[in-house]
């Protein structure tokens, strides 16, 4: 299953790598294929000082943790997404959050599921009949089922 990971999932995993979110990202590459946008790299760099402050880690420790959490994620340049998909995604997200266009467009482009913890985004997408989303709880339940059958 293709899972597109948005920024809040990565931040959540970095801030608590032993959480279920962190464990899914770090330990479930045999079950899921994770993708994200290059935009995430910019976000991580922009918030690196805040991450260090919240975790109490040194710069090198924070970078190491970031690499651990993202090692199973394939970054794709969102410029590869066709303009038609970007445009339809902007229309879809106009009244929700245009900041999520890269992640939702990537989800459409790869025909995957968007993994997000953003309640406003989830609710807004569902209200517009976009159901290609998955929550941490749903992903965790699916992973438990897959692991029990292997």
LUMZAKE-348903 format. One line per field, with one value per residue (C-alpha): residue in one letter; x, y, z; residue number from 0. Coordinates in nm, 4 decimals, always signed. Layout:
N
rest	c(A ...) .
c1	c(X ...) .
c2	c(Y ...) .
c3	c(Z ...) .
nr	c(NUM ...) .
***
This chain:
150
rest	c(X X X X X X X X X X X X X X X X X X X X X X X X X X X X X X X X X X X X X X X X X X X X X X X X X X X X X X X X X X X X X X X X X X X X X X X X X X X X X X X X X X X X X X X X X X X X X X X X X X X X X X X X X X X X X X X X X X X X X X X X X X X X X X X X X X X X X X X X X X X X X X X X X X X X X X) .
c1	c(+0.0000 +0.1293 +0.1163 +0.1807 +0.3098 +0.2400 +0.4411 +0.2487 +0.3056 +0.6814 +0.6951 +0.4906 +0.7284 +1.0365 +0.8989 +0.8151 +0.9943 +0.8734 +0.5093 +0.2937 +0.3512 +0.7283 +0.7151 +0.5009 +0.7435 +1.0535 +0.9399 +0.6747 +0.8560 +0.7729 +0.4036 +0.3791 +0.5621 +0.5992 +0.6247 +0.6335 +0.7012 +1.0369 +0.8561 +0.8877 +1.2668 +1.2120 +0.9699 +1.2096 +1.4972 +1.2816 +1.1715 +1.4965 +1.5685 +1.2156 +1.2518 +1.5822 +1.4272 +1.1249 +1.3275 +1.6306 +1.8567 +2.1794 +2.1884 +2.3560 +2.1186 +1.8169 +1.9526 +2.0120 +1.6593 +1.5183 +1.7110 +1.5851 +1.2220 +1.2441 +1.4774 +1.1913 +1.0280 +1.0818 +1.0896 +0.9335 +0.9622 +0.6105 +0.7010 +0.6633 +0.2904 +0.0914 -0.0574 -0.4060 -0.3757 -0.2314 -0.5146 -0.7907 -0.6283 -0.6160 -0.9896 -1.0532 -0.8550 -0.9618 -1.1785 -0.9702 -0.5943 -0.3979 -0.0775 -0.1652 -0.1858 +0.1508 +0.0530 -0.3007 -0.1832 +0.0890 -0.1790 -0.3822 -0.0757 +0.0498 -0.3008 -0.2183 -0.3557 -0.2729 -0.1566 -0.2320 -0.3217 -0.4649 -0.8301 -0.9348 -0.7857 -0.9409 -1.2849 -1.2664 -1.1562 -1.4242 -1.6913 -1.5847 -1.5926 -1.2147 -1.1653 -0.8063 -0.6900 -0.5764 -0.5279 -0.2607 -0.5224 -0.6422 -0.2871 -0.1941 -0.4954 -0.4112 -0.0476 -0.1502 -0.3703 -0.0933 +0.1660 -0.0622 -0.1031 +0.2688) .
c2	c(+0.0000 +0.3447 +0.5855 +0.9568 +1.1040 +1.4675 +1.7046 +1.6671 +1.2898 +1.3364 +1.6037 +1.3826 +1.0894 +1.3045 +1.4515 +1.1021 +0.8339 +0.5586 +0.6496 +0.4325 +0.6857 +0.6549 +0.2773 +0.2563 +0.4772 +0.3006 -0.0633 -0.1282 -0.0948 -0.4608 -0.3716 -0.0142 +0.2023 +0.5551 +0.8679 +1.2382 +1.5648 +1.7390 +2.0256 +1.8256 +1.8717 +2.2493 +2.2208 +2.0067 +2.2475 +2.5498 +2.3988 +2.2268 +2.4712 +2.4264 +2.0470 +2.0649 +2.2880 +2.0602 +1.7382 +1.8683 +1.7045 +1.8434 +1.9434 +1.6174 +1.4074 +1.5842 +1.5210 +1.1550 +1.1166 +1.2896 +1.0439 +0.7470 +0.8589 +0.9370 +0.6567 +0.4484 +0.7393 +0.8124 +1.1852 +1.2915 +1.6365 +1.7746 +1.9504 +1.6084 +1.6103 +1.7094 +2.0614 +1.9156 +1.7286 +2.0347 +2.2513 +2.0094 +1.9707 +2.3483 +2.3590 +2.0721 +2.2398 +2.6001 +2.6168 +2.3723 +2.4484 +2.5287 +2.4476 +2.0796 +2.0893 +1.9107 +1.6164 +1.5707 +1.6115 +1.3511 +1.1180 +1.1569 +1.1242 +0.8045 +0.6663 +0.6123 +0.7041 +1.0297 +0.9693 +1.2774 +1.3703 +1.7059 +1.6865 +1.9932 +1.8433 +1.5004 +1.6454 +1.8845 +1.6156 +1.3707 +1.6420 +1.6720 +1.2932 +1.2579 +0.9373 +0.8499 +0.9232 +0.7103 +0.7978 +0.6655 +0.4535 +0.3012 +0.2385 +0.0831 -0.1496 -0.2499 -0.3117 -0.5312 -0.7354 -0.7694 -0.8689 -1.1323 -1.2963 -1.3182) .
c3	c(+0.0000 -0.0928 +0.1999 +0.1496 +0.4751 +0.5597 +0.7729 +1.0994 +1.0996 +1.0632 +1.3337 +1.5643 +1.5063 +1.5620 +1.8833 +2.0111 +1.8091 +2.0423 +1.9736 +1.7485 +1.4681 +1.5041 +1.5219 +1.2067 +1.0121 +1.1380 +1.1429 +0.8784 +0.5453 +0.4728 +0.4679 +0.3415 +0.0898 +0.2253 +0.0107 +0.0765 -0.1044 -0.1254 +0.0481 +0.3711 +0.3665 +0.3669 +0.6577 +0.8607 +0.7982 +0.8817 +1.2138 +1.3136 +1.6004 +1.7369 +1.7160 +1.9033 +2.1661 +2.2169 +2.2265 +2.4155 +2.1573 +2.0174 +1.6513 +1.5492 +1.7633 +1.6096 +1.2589 +1.3418 +1.4748 +1.1654 +0.9449 +1.1474 +1.1193 +0.7464 +0.6290 +0.4845 +0.3036 -0.0651 -0.1380 -0.4672 -0.6181 -0.6323 -0.9593 -1.1235 -1.0489 -1.3594 -1.3505 -1.3981 -1.0674 -0.8891 -1.0206 -0.9187 -0.5759 -0.5263 -0.6039 -0.3608 -0.0798 -0.1431 +0.1719 +0.3760 +0.3646 +0.0499 +0.2392 +0.2017 -0.1800 -0.2324 -0.0098 -0.1402 -0.5014 -0.4382 -0.2996 -0.6181 -0.8412 -0.6752 -0.6144 -0.2491 +0.0922 +0.2691 +0.6262 +0.8298 +1.1831 +1.0727 +1.1856 +0.9853 +0.6700 +0.7293 +0.7995 +0.5053 +0.2609 +0.3786 +0.3433 -0.0224 -0.0727 -0.0895 +0.1075 +0.0174 +0.3711 +0.6611 +1.0265 +1.2596 +1.4387 +1.1091 +0.9912 +1.3246 +1.3118 +0.9537 +1.0477 +1.3422 +1.1074 +0.8468 +1.1087 +1.2575 +0.9147 +0.8394) .
nr	c(0 1 2 3 4 5 6 7 8 9 10 11 12 13 14 15 16 17 18 19 20 21 22 23 24 25 26 27 28 29 30 31 32 33 34 35 36 37 38 39 40 41 42 43 44 45 46 47 48 49 50 51 52 53 54 55 56 57 58 59 60 61 62 63 64 65 66 67 68 69 70 71 72 73 74 75 76 77 78 79 80 81 82 83 84 85 86 87 88 89 90 91 92 93 94 95 96 97 98 99 100 101 102 103 104 105 106 107 108 109 110 111 112 113 114 115 116 117 118 119 120 121 122 123 124 125 126 127 128 129 130 131 132 133 134 135 136 137 138 139 140 141 142 143 144 145 146 147 148 149) .
***
